[in-house]
Amino acid sequence: MSGANPPRLRAAPIWLRALLALIAMMNIVNIVGALINFRIAPALPDVSVSPLAQLLVACAFLLIFARLLIGLQRRTPSIYTAVAPVLTLYALFGLAWNLLLTRATYSRETFGFDCLLTVLILFPVWWTAWRRGWLSPLRSAQHPGSMQRS
């Protein structure tokens, strides 16, 4: 261990860590649902997405959000920088998934509300990231090795 450790970042807010943990748990539920769909998929001809695709997407998101949560607990600088953009991409993916792959009429009628709710949830995430300087390009200069410069 070197004696020149970068200064420790402030802990991420509890609500942000709880949000990431909730998303990870929701993906565990999605994994269980995809495994159940494997058993009953032949009886459901109208399923628009294969259970394998559902399983792979849910596993990928579970790994991503578990990594974000662990990185925030360990106060890894690059994870702090990635939280808001990753949550935004996850939200956009979820909206696109619902828009493109949902055949139910009731789901299409709530798309505007889903978009509004997404903005309302992401606003405090981006506000926190911006106010705490997590998105600052100077972070890589302050902590060499935490971010790769091109």
C-alpha positions in Angstrom: 0.0 0.0 0.0 1.3 3.4 -0.9 1.2 6.3 1.6 -0.4 8.7 -0.9 -4.0 7.5 -0.9 -6.6 9.8 -2.4 -8.9 11.5 0.0 -12.0 9.5 0.9 -15.3 10.5 -0.7 -18.3 11.3 1.3 -20.7 8.4 1.6 -23.5 8.2 -0.9 -26.9 9.2 0.5 -28.8 6.3 2.1 -31.8 6.9 -0.3 -29.5 6.4 -3.3 -28.0 3.2 -1.9 -31.6 2.0 -1.0 -32.7 2.8 -4.6 -29.8 0.7 -6.0 -30.6 -2.2 -3.6 -34.3 -2.0 -4.6 -33.4 -2.2 -8.3 -31.1 -5.1 -7.7 -33.9 -6.9 -5.7 -36.4 -6.2 -8.5 -34.0 -7.9 -11.0 -33.9 -10.9 -8.7 -37.7 -11.0 -8.9 -37.4 -10.7 -12.7 -34.9 -13.6 -12.8 -37.3 -15.8 -10.8 -40.1 -14.8 -13.2 -38.0 -15.7 -16.2 -37.2 -19.1 -14.7 -40.9 -19.7 -14.1 -41.6 -18.6 -17.7 -39.2 -21.3 -18.9 -41.6 -23.9 -17.5 -44.8 -22.4 -19.0 -43.5 -20.8 -22.1 -44.8 -23.5 -24.5 -48.3 -22.8 -23.1 -48.0 -19.0 -23.7 -47.8 -18.4 -27.4 -48.3 -14.6 -27.0 -45.2 -14.0 -25.0 -43.4 -11.3 -26.9 -39.9 -11.9 -25.4 -38.2 -15.2 -24.8 -37.7 -16.2 -21.2 -34.0 -16.6 -22.0 -33.8 -12.9 -23.1 -35.6 -11.9 -19.9 -33.2 -14.0 -17.8 -30.1 -12.6 -19.5 -31.3 -8.9 -19.2 -32.2 -9.4 -15.6 -28.9 -11.1 -14.7 -26.9 -8.3 -16.5 -28.8 -5.6 -14.6 -28.4 -7.4 -11.3 -24.7 -7.6 -11.8 -24.4 -3.9 -12.8 -26.5 -2.7 -9.8 -24.7 -5.0 -7.4 -21.4 -3.6 -8.6 -22.7 0.0 -8.2 -23.9 -0.7 -4.7 -20.6 -2.4 -3.7 -18.6 0.5 -5.3 -20.6 3.1 -3.4 -20.1 1.2 -0.1 -16.3 1.1 -0.8 -16.4 4.7 -2.0 -14.8 4.0 -5.4 -14.5 7.3 -7.3 -15.3 5.9 -10.8 -18.5 4.3 -9.4 -19.6 7.7 -8.1 -19.2 9.1 -11.6 -21.1 6.2 -13.2 -24.2 6.1 -10.9 -26.4 8.8 -12.5 -25.6 7.9 -16.1 -26.2 4.1 -15.4 -29.5 4.8 -13.7 -30.5 7.0 -16.6 -29.6 4.3 -19.1 -31.5 1.7 -17.0 -34.6 3.9 -16.9 -34.4 4.6 -20.7 -34.0 0.8 -21.4 -37.0 0.1 -19.2 -39.2 2.7 -21.0 -38.1 1.4 -24.4 -38.8 -2.2 -23.3 -42.3 -1.3 -22.2 -43.0 0.8 -25.3 -41.7 -1.8 -27.8 -42.5 -5.1 -26.2 -45.7 -4.7 -24.3 -48.8 -5.6 -26.2 -51.3 -4.8 -23.4 -53.4 -1.7 -23.9 -53.4 -0.8 -20.2 -49.6 -0.5 -20.3 -49.5 1.7 -23.4 -52.0 4.1 -21.7 -49.7 4.7 -18.8 -46.5 5.4 -20.8 -46.7 9.2 -20.3 -47.0 8.6 -16.5 -44.1 6.2 -16.7 -42.0 8.9 -18.4 -43.0 11.5 -15.8 -42.2 9.2 -13.0 -38.8 8.4 -14.5 -37.9 12.1 -14.7 -39.1 12.6 -11.1 -37.0 9.7 -9.8 -33.9 10.7 -11.8 -34.0 14.4 -10.9 -32.7 13.9 -7.3 -30.1 11.4 -8.6 -28.6 13.9 -11.1 -29.0 16.8 -8.6 -27.0 14.9 -6.0 -24.3 13.8 -8.5 -24.0 17.4 -9.8 -24.0 19.1 -6.4 -21.4 16.6 -4.9 -19.1 16.9 -7.9 -19.4 13.3 -8.9 -19.6 14.2 -12.6 -16.6 16.6 -12.5 -14.0 15.9 -15.2 -11.4 17.0 -12.6 -11.9 13.9 -10.6 -9.6 11.9 -12.9 -6.8 14.5 -12.4 -7.4 14.5 -8.6 -7.3 10.7 -8.3 -5.0 9.2 -10.9 -5.9 5.7 -11.9 -9.6 6.0 -11.0 -10.6 7.1 -14.5 -8.8 6.6 -17.8 -8.2 9.7 -19.8 -8.0 9.4 -23.6 
